[in-house]
Amino acid sequence: MLRLLVLSIIQSFCLASGQFCLKQALQKAGTFSWSWNFFVAQLTNWWFLAVGICMGGATVLWMYILKHYPLSSAYPLTCLSYVFGMLLGFFFLHESIPSTRWIGVFLILLGAYFIIHSADERTHFS
């Protein structure tokens, strides 16, 4: 199940990176208008391309994970994307993170540990 954990970490990081890029793209988008210039400007906003790459990569990896691992083990591990999203906001957007949110991250990581540990036990007994 270590392989599931590694794949889930990569997939979750891709999801969180996609959301980070979307935030950047929307900040650069400017005020919305139904004009040709607005839409052309969005087509040259490279952050939107990064969103597609990150989300596309996450989706392909998710399809691989779903095909090869039990849903009951794989799906809960997508919670790691919340951790990566918070860390990206903290380090790159300089958002302040209250202590209660850090406690929440610890609980998410503890939950992921239990999921992987219980998945390992099931494979040893099957």
Secondary structure, 3 states (H helix, E strand, C coil): CHHHHHHHHHHHHHHHHHHHHHHHHHHHCCCCCCCHHHHHHHHCCHHHHHHHHHHHHHHHHHHHHHHHCCHHHHHHHHHHHHHHHHHHHHHHCCCCCCHHHHHHHHHHHHHHHHHHHHHHHHHHHC
